[in-house]
Amino acid sequence: MKTHIQIKLFADLSAYTPPSADNFPIEAGTTVRRLLDDIHVSAEKVRLVFINNVKGDLDSTLKGGERVGIFPPIGGG
């Protein structure tokens, strides 16, 4: 069943933000890993995933209606 989510990509990943990020179509039951494949982001580039402001991971399942935040590793000195 088709449903929609909101996607927010941060820092270096923002270049991969799809035009439909505020209403991105997915199949219910899609994992974050599959979502990354769909938007052409390598899982190796992802450090943190938040789903509705709760920490998730690449195997978290999306039902639809979620807000998904994706962060790369961020270094500092």
C-alpha positions as CSV (number, residue, x, y, z in Angstrom):
1,M,0.0,0.0,0.0
2,K,1.4,3.4,-1.0
3,T,1.8,6.0,1.7
4,H,4.0,9.1,2.3
5,I,6.7,10.3,4.7
6,Q,8.7,13.5,5.2
7,I,12.4,13.2,4.7
8,K,15.1,15.6,6.0
9,L,18.7,15.0,5.0
10,F,21.4,17.0,7.0
11,A,24.8,18.4,6.3
12,D,26.6,16.8,3.2
13,L,23.5,14.5,2.6
14,S,21.2,17.5,1.9
15,A,22.3,17.3,-1.8
16,Y,20.4,14.1,-2.1
17,T,17.1,15.5,-0.9
18,P,14.4,14.5,-3.4
19,P,12.0,17.2,-4.7
20,S,9.1,15.5,-3.0
21,A,10.9,15.3,0.4
22,D,7.8,16.8,2.2
23,N,5.5,14.1,0.8
24,F,7.8,11.3,-0.4
25,P,5.9,8.1,-1.5
26,I,6.8,4.8,0.0
27,E,5.3,1.3,0.3
28,A,4.1,0.7,3.9
29,G,6.7,-1.6,5.5
30,T,9.7,0.0,3.7
31,T,12.9,-0.1,5.8
32,V,15.2,3.0,6.1
33,R,17.8,1.0,4.2
34,R,15.4,0.6,1.3
35,L,14.5,4.3,1.5
36,L,18.2,5.2,1.2
37,D,18.4,3.0,-1.9
38,D,15.4,4.8,-3.4
39,I,17.0,8.2,-2.9
40,H,20.4,7.0,-4.0
41,V,22.2,7.5,-0.7
42,S,24.8,4.9,0.3
43,A,24.1,3.4,3.8
44,E,27.8,3.9,4.5
45,K,27.3,7.7,4.4
46,V,24.6,7.5,7.2
47,R,25.5,7.8,10.9
48,L,22.2,8.6,12.6
49,V,18.6,8.1,11.7
50,F,15.7,9.7,13.6
51,I,12.1,8.7,13.0
52,N,9.6,11.1,14.6
53,N,12.5,12.4,16.8
54,V,13.3,8.9,18.1
55,K,16.6,7.3,17.2
56,G,16.1,4.5,14.7
57,D,18.4,2.5,12.5
58,L,18.8,1.2,8.9
59,D,16.5,-1.7,9.6
60,S,13.7,0.4,11.1
61,T,10.4,-0.1,9.3
62,L,8.3,2.8,8.1
63,K,4.5,2.7,8.1
64,G,3.8,6.1,6.6
65,G,3.3,9.5,8.1
66,E,6.7,9.5,9.7
67,R,9.2,12.3,9.7
68,V,12.6,10.8,8.9
69,G,15.9,12.7,9.7
70,I,19.1,11.3,8.2
71,F,22.5,12.5,9.4
72,P,26.0,11.7,8.1
73,P,29.0,11.3,10.4
74,I,30.0,14.7,11.6
75,G,33.6,15.3,12.6
76,G,35.0,18.2,14.5
77,G,38.2,19.3,16.0
